Amino acid sequence: QLKAMDQLKSDFVAIVSHELRAPVTTVSSAVEMLQDLDQPEDAGTRAEVLGLLSQQADRLRTVVEEVLQVTRLESGRLHIRLQPLPLVSFSKSLLDQLHMEWGDVEQPAIALSGDEVLVWADPEMLSIVFRNLLDNVRKYTPPGSPVEIKIQHVPAEDRVIIRVDDHGPGIPTDQIGFIFDKFTRGAAAGGSWTRGYGLGLYIARELLRAHNGEISAENRQDGASFVFTLCAVAQEATSQVAL
């Protein structure tokens, strides 16, 4: 077990180093290119390079932030501030934001369904959960593959069930039992290993646990599903919020 842990640590350092090296190299090259440009004559190229710099800076920020999230989770320093949150409106707003961030790259066709319901959630932390799950969908399903997000309120249990269904190749049976473990990465639709360092689903699970929720993964006949739960705001509290 100690050898396995040492190997995991070594793999993690190697993966994160690679994840940081690629955007740093791109940023350095882009800065050199900007220095060589003639500003009045190369305005179009300058704008393109600045856009690339912004994209790679976001990628660097994501890598650092996810590593910090794990550190905070495991040290108990991540503070969850639960509040009544309209889940459907929140999800629609987040999806619009993601579409803008993804830009011109081929995106999954995401459909959202369900009636509005109030849940106890930290908006910032829940945003990370959705982002990590949808980023996982983009990595492991064919480009343009449809994705359905279904929100179902179960009043008898004061629970809300959220399903994220894709139409990709599904999860290999030998991986499905530990895909929420740290440093676990799967193979993409074509069988090749994807870019990443195996923290996204682990973070999603731990954040949902901090919300008193849970998450699981399952295969369907035509794809895979991630199913997670949140606590619904009780009817009495909902009336008070409305007032």
Secondary structure, DSSP 8 states (H G I E B T S, - for coil): -HHHHHHHHHHHHHHHHHHHHHHHHHHHHHHHHHHHS-TTTTHHHHHHHHHHHHHHHHHHHHHHHHHHHHHHHHHT------EEEEHHHHHHHHHHHHHHHHTTS---EEEEE----EEEE-HHHHHHHHHHHHHHHHHHS-TT-EEEEEEEEEGGGTEEEEEEEE-SS---TTTTTSTTSTT---B-TTS-B-SS-S-HHHHHHHHHHHTT--EEEEEETTEEEEEEEEEB--HHHHHHHH-
